[in-house]
């Protein structure tokens, strides 16, 4: 028999009757209503705070705390000057171009160019920050530095 609007039914086993907890011994969920016997967790209104380990010193208090992380800190994706030799002379190096080449994994809060190594090609480099030595090496190779906002 083909289903029509007059004889629609949900598929067998797809609809379950709601379990009525604490409604007598014949319901399989009577007496303690699934909360077990005695103790704090069996009481009405009990809720455990996140990270609670039954009175044992919780993990977030056992681990050592180190240093200070300012809330407004910026983490840069870092590239050295020598890795920019992968680009052809006269090319414009942007954070997007570095991601496309697989040099930088993803743009974080910005891109910073550091001065490790030697630059052999003249490039226009766009980045959010430069070290002083990186700026000097790019200029010495005949390139230009542009700081992004």
N, C-alpha and C positions, 0 to 999 in steps of 0.2 A: 504494500500500500504506500503510495507516494504521499509525503507530507504536504498538507495544504494549510491555509490559515485557520481552518476550522478544527484541525486535529494535531496542532503542534504540541510537542512534549519535549522536555529536556532529555538528553541522553541518559541511559541507565547508569547510576553510580555517580552522576555529576552533582547531584543535590543531596546534601547531608542535613539531618535534623540537628538543631543546635543542642549542645550538651547543657543540661540544667543542673548546675553544680549546687550541692548541698540541699537536695530535695528528697532526702530519705534514703534508706539503706538499699532499696530495690533499684536505685538508679546507677549503681556502681561508683557514684561520686557523692555519696552521703557522708555522714559523720564528720570527718575532718576536711571534706571537700577538696582533697588533693593537696592540702597544705602540710601533710605529715603530722607527727605527734609532738606537741609541746615545743618550747624554745622560741627564740625571738622571731624566727622566720614564719612561724605558724600563726602569729598574732595579726589581728586586723590592722590595716593601715601601715604595715611594715614596709619600708623602702630603704635599701642600702645605698649609701652615697657612692659615686664612681671612685674606683681605686681602693675601696675598702677590702681588707684581706682578713677579716675576722679578728681583728685586734693585733695581728702580726704587723710589724713595721712595714708599711706599704712600699712598693718598689720605687715610687717617685721620691720617697724620703731616704731610702737606703743608698741610692746612687749618689756619687759625689757631684757637687755643683761646681762649675768652673767658669770664671770670668764674667764678663758683662756684655750683653748684646743690646746696643741701643735700638730702640724701636724704629727709628727713622734711618737705619743704616742701608747703604746701597751695596749690592753685590754685583760686581762686574764680571762679564765673560772676558777672559784675558787672552790676548794674542801677543806674541813676540814679533819684533820687527823682521826677524829672519824667516818667519813663516809666510810673510807677505811676498817673498821671492817667487811664490807659486803663481803670481799674477803676471800678465804681460806688461811691458813698459807702456806708460801712458794711460793705463786702465784706472777706473775709479773703484776703490775698495770701500764697500759699505757693509754694515752688519748683515744685511740680507745676502750679499754676495758671499760672505764668509760662511754663512749657514748653508748656502747652495753648494759650496765647494766641500762642505763637511769638515771645515777647520774648527768652527764653533758649533756646538751642539744646538743651542737655542738661545735666543736673545733673552738675557735675564733683565736686570734693571738697566743694563747698558753694556757697552763694549769699551774696554780699556786696552790701549796699545802700549806695551812695555818695550824697553830698548835692548833686549838681549839679542846678540848676533849682529850680522851686517846686512844692510839692504843694498842690493845690486841694481835695482830697477827704479825708475822715476815713477811714482804713483801719486794719485790724489786719494788721501785716506780720510774717510768720514768715520768718526767714532765719538763716543760720549766723553772720553777722557784719554789723555796721553801723559806718559811720563816725560820729564824734561829731556832725557837722553833719547827717547823715541822721536820726539819732535826734531831734535838736532840731526839725527841720522836720516830721517825722511827728507829734511831740507838739504842735507849734504848730498843725497843721491839725486837731487833735482826735483823732488816731489813737493806736494803741498799737504797741509794739515787743515782739516775743517772739523770744528767741534760741534756736535749735535746737541740739541736741547733735550 
